[in-house]
Amino acid sequence: MKVSKLTYNPKWTALLIVSICLTGMLIGNYVQRFRISEYRWIYQYGSYLNLIMVFGSLCWSLVHPLIVWSNRKPEWKKYLIWIIVGLIPLIYFISMMIIVEIRFGNKIT
């Protein structure tokens, strides 16, 4: 019996992280239509799904470079582009927080 070894593929994982984040954002935008309707349950479950997908991809985006570095220590520089692609959701979140702070600095209470 042949046992297959599960390997962490940085290319597919980086693309999966970005696609999960974008899908979560699109779901969050789409379910806003059902906020005030008789199908409010779609809005409630969709917003939960949105939070899970976006924050899950943010956490995975934070852990992704560490996993790539620990699994491929001697050759991690070959995967630098996929590390950066996997960091896109985290970079987006941090940049939006900085923009909000600069724009609305003292107005948020």
C-alpha positions as CSV (number, residue, x, y, z in Angstrom):
1,M,0.0,0.0,0.0
2,K,1.4,3.4,-1.1
3,V,1.1,6.2,1.4
4,S,1.0,9.6,-0.1
5,K,2.7,12.5,1.7
6,L,0.7,15.7,2.1
7,T,2.8,18.6,0.9
8,Y,2.2,22.3,1.2
9,N,2.1,23.8,-2.2
10,P,2.9,27.6,-1.9
11,K,1.5,28.5,-5.3
12,W,-1.9,26.9,-5.0
13,T,-2.2,27.9,-1.3
14,A,-1.4,31.6,-2.1
15,L,-4.0,31.6,-4.9
16,L,-6.5,29.9,-2.5
17,I,-5.9,32.5,0.2
18,V,-6.6,35.4,-2.2
19,S,-9.7,33.7,-3.7
20,I,-11.2,32.9,-0.3
21,C,-10.8,36.5,0.7
22,L,-12.3,37.9,-2.5
23,T,-15.2,35.5,-2.3
24,G,-15.9,36.4,1.3
25,M,-15.9,40.1,0.3
26,L,-18.3,39.5,-2.6
27,I,-20.6,37.4,-0.4
28,G,-20.7,40.2,2.2
29,N,-21.5,42.7,-0.5
30,Y,-24.2,40.5,-2.1
31,V,-26.1,39.6,1.1
32,Q,-26.7,43.2,1.9
33,R,-29.7,43.1,-0.4
34,F,-31.4,40.8,2.0
35,R,-30.9,42.9,5.0
36,I,-34.4,44.4,5.1
37,S,-36.6,41.7,3.6
38,E,-38.4,38.5,4.4
39,Y,-35.3,36.6,3.6
40,R,-33.3,38.1,6.4
41,W,-31.9,34.7,7.3
42,I,-29.8,34.9,4.0
43,Y,-28.3,38.1,5.3
44,Q,-27.5,36.7,8.7
45,Y,-25.9,33.5,7.5
46,G,-24.2,35.3,4.6
47,S,-22.7,37.8,7.0
48,Y,-21.4,35.0,9.3
49,L,-19.9,33.3,6.3
50,N,-18.4,36.6,5.2
51,L,-16.7,37.1,8.5
52,I,-15.4,33.5,8.7
53,M,-14.0,33.6,5.1
54,V,-12.3,37.1,5.4
55,F,-10.9,36.7,8.8
56,G,-9.9,33.1,8.1
57,S,-8.0,34.2,5.0
58,L,-6.3,37.0,7.0
59,C,-5.1,34.6,9.6
60,W,-4.0,32.1,7.0
61,S,-2.3,34.9,5.2
62,L,-0.3,35.7,8.3
63,V,0.7,32.0,8.8
64,H,1.4,31.2,5.2
65,P,4.9,32.7,5.0
66,L,5.9,31.0,8.2
67,I,4.8,27.6,6.8
68,V,6.6,28.1,3.5
69,W,9.7,29.2,5.3
70,S,9.7,26.3,7.7
71,N,9.0,23.7,5.1
72,R,11.5,25.0,2.5
73,K,14.2,26.6,4.5
74,P,17.1,26.3,2.0
75,E,15.0,27.3,-1.1
76,W,12.4,29.7,0.3
77,K,13.7,32.6,-1.9
78,K,12.3,30.7,-4.9
79,Y,8.9,31.0,-3.5
80,L,9.1,34.7,-2.6
81,I,6.5,35.7,-5.2
82,W,4.0,33.2,-3.8
83,I,4.7,34.4,-0.3
84,I,3.9,38.0,-1.4
85,V,0.8,36.8,-3.2
86,G,-0.4,35.0,-0.1
87,L,0.2,38.2,1.9
88,I,-2.2,40.3,-0.3
89,P,-5.2,40.0,2.1
90,L,-3.1,41.0,5.0
91,I,-1.5,43.9,3.1
92,Y,-5.0,45.0,2.0
93,F,-6.3,44.9,5.5
94,I,-3.4,46.9,7.0
95,S,-3.4,49.5,4.2
96,M,-7.1,50.1,4.6
97,M,-6.7,50.5,8.4
98,I,-4.0,53.1,7.8
99,I,-6.1,54.9,5.2
100,V,-9.1,55.0,7.6
101,E,-6.9,56.3,10.4
102,I,-5.3,59.0,8.2
103,R,-8.6,60.1,6.7
104,F,-10.9,60.0,9.8
105,G,-8.2,60.3,12.6
106,N,-10.0,62.3,15.3
107,K,-13.6,61.9,13.9
108,I,-14.0,58.3,15.0
109,T,-15.4,58.1,18.5
